[in-house]
Amino acid sequence: MTGARAIQTSVLAAVLMAMTMPVRAGGEAAALTVRLYNTAGIPAIELAAARQTAESILLDAGLSVAIRHCGRAGAPADASIDACDGSLQPSEVVVRVIHGPAFTAAPHSDAYGVAYVVNKTDRGWLATVFADRIARAAARTDVDHGTLLGRVMAHEVGHLLLGSGYHAEAGVMRGDWPDALLDHATNEWRFSVLESARMHRALVSDKFDPS
């Protein structure tokens, strides 16, 4: 009995580990377009690092990602202007990079970002990240500002697909982001297998429609 229980325990541990490990989907990737608005005027080099980080995390979850840089703020010198004035498509979301409000009565006034989700469907299309709060946290913890900004962007996009109330114990969808964790290895800031599958289903669902 002892040996059988040991085997069962090992199998259970392996399954639980697989559920929280990052994933690169082997099948067809679901398409996701992010309209990025750099309202805070983040310098181009930092915004490029944020985009690269967010893209890497979302690609690792098996999504086919395209980021449209809307407007000129923080854009590379050779980048063309994308007015982003067309209707939002079902596979598109908007991420705004702004400075946090100076005064707020919200219970999480120090949050790095927020996602706006429709209660009926628990899905959304608009996320906001607060560049100044993220910059202060990056300086406190000696983490690259662009990298931390990209992780927060990926987290908020995750909420748009997984729901505003969803949080995990680990990975990029963890609920708490204490300073002591912010300098942890890159592979700890990923979506789990189950989260990746849920996001894929949300994107291909007929219900995921902003109209």
Sequence and secondary structure as in RCSB ss.txt:
>XXXX:A:sequence
MTGARAIQTSVLAAVLMAMTMPVRAGGEAAALTVRLYNTAGIPAIELAAARQTAESILLDAGLSVAIRHCGRAGA
PADASIDACDGSLQPSEVVVRVIHGPAFTAAPHSDAYGVAYVVNKTDRGWLATVFADRIARAAARTDVDHGTLLG
RVMAHEVGHLLLGSGYHAEAGVMRGDWPDALLDHATNEWRFSVLESARMHRALVSDKFDPS
>XXXX:A:secstr
 HHHHHHHHHHHHHHHHHHHS    SS  EEEEEEEE TT   HHHHHHHHHHHHHHHHHTTEEEEEEEESSTT 
 TT   B   S   TTEEEEEEE   SS  STTTT SEEEEEETTTTEEEEEEEEHHHHHHHHHHHT  HHHHHH
HHHHHHHHHHHH TT  BSSSTTBS   GGGTTS GGGSS  HHHHHHHHHHHHSTT    
